[in-house]
Amino acid sequence: MDKNFLIIQTAFIGDVVLVTPLIEGLKKAFPQSRVDFMVIPGTKNLLENNPFVDDILVFDKYGRHKGISQMSRIVGTLRKKRYTHALVPHRFIRSALVAKLGAVPRRIGFNRSAGWFLFTDKVYYSRNIHEVERNFSLLKPLGIDAPLCPPRIFPDSGDQELVSRFLTLRGVKDGDTLVALAPGSAWPTKRWPPEGFIEVAYRLSGLRIRVILIGGRADRLLCDEIGGQVKDRIINAAGRLTLRQTAELLRRCRVLVANDSAPVHLAVAMGTRVIAIFGPTIPGFGFYPYGEGHRIIEKDLACRPCGIHGGMECPIGTHECMKAISADEIIERIVDYL
């Protein structure tokens, strides 16, 4: 019987990037089988051009597929496609439910998933390994014991040409050293204060390094604030590029400095070294920069971690985990790389 796989990850940008090794490992193990992927609308761009994905299904769970009656549309699509296997790294019950209602006979997910009881195969969720390795462990029930693949994104020639034009129009020349800063995060407590990024950008500019601010549309105001304080030799790309184009831009940078957020994983997927700043969260959760050659900046405080995602405000009102990190620490590590 031919295998027809569906991978479901309807979380955020970084979560999808960290599932790309699972996609590659699955397709290489079953090259003649179909491997489809289900995402939310905002992350679809990441997987376009991925040679290991046959089709991308969009589950608009906050829009046109919101609610049980609307969800029946995506369920109907799954039934028509007759998937034989669903791999569900996403740990929310809705993803497990979609696979069950979609009549997928074999459903593989984590034993700590909210929808664990809907799976036919439950894989032990290890807290002590990287998320890439956790996701890859979902291949074990299929008898796959393959070498672990790194995260990868595949910008196309159009992405490359647009990024080249974007940089040229802003005065970037061949041979210029580029360093990216990603000051944003969906969680305010995970953001290193803007003053820190301003100081880093200012000092890098003094070293004749081109600084590029990256992020999504939600980060535009923050990046405008930082760029407006520095001005010289700084480029604000936040909200101006697609996800794949941002990944291509990161590929051209020597280093990325970022909070514990999606740009970390975008940079890793493109082979760019990362300096990751951790505050309310800790690397032990498994979302640190995957691979060798990256650096983590954090402070050893009794109050850390204060939550799996961080929060809207510091529980004890100090935000010391971030405020105690100095620009000197960041600059020192950037200079080490350069």
Number of C-alpha atoms within 10 A of each C-alpha: 4 10 14 18 26 29 27 26 23 27 17 13 22 17 20 26 23 28 24 25 23 26 26 23 21 24 19 13 15 16 12 11 15 19 24 19 22 22 24 21 15 15 23 19 18 23 23 17 14 18 12 20 20 16 15 18 18 17 24 18 18 10 11 11 17 13 11 8 8 14 18 16 13 20 19 14 12 20 14 11 14 16 23 17 20 28 26 25 28 23 20 17 14 15 25 27 16 21 27 20 16 21 20 20 14 16 24 25 31 25 17 15 22 15 20 21 16 19 23 13 19 18 20 14 17 15 11 11 13 20 21 22 20 22 24 26 22 24 21 13 13 13 9 15 13 13 9 14 15 21 24 23 23 18 22 14 9 10 20 16 12 15 19 16 13 17 16 12 10 12 13 17 12 8 6 12 17 21 22 28 24 26 27 29 21 15 15 14 22 27 24 26 16 15 15 19 24 21 18 23 30 21 16 20 17 12 10 13 17 22 25 24 26 28 27 19 14 13 19 19 13 17 29 16 13 23 22 13 14 18 14 15 19 23 21 21 22 23 17 15 20 17 24 22 22 23 29 25 26 28 20 18 21 17 25 29 27 27 24 32 25 22 32 27 26 29 29 26 24 21 20 21 24 29 23 24 28 26 29 27 22 23 17 12 15 17 21 22 24 20 13 9 11 19 17 19 16 19 17 10 11 8 11 16 19 17 11 10 17 24 16 11 13 16 14 9 7 10 18 15 24 22 15 12 19 16 16 13 11 20 17 10 18 21 10 7 14 9
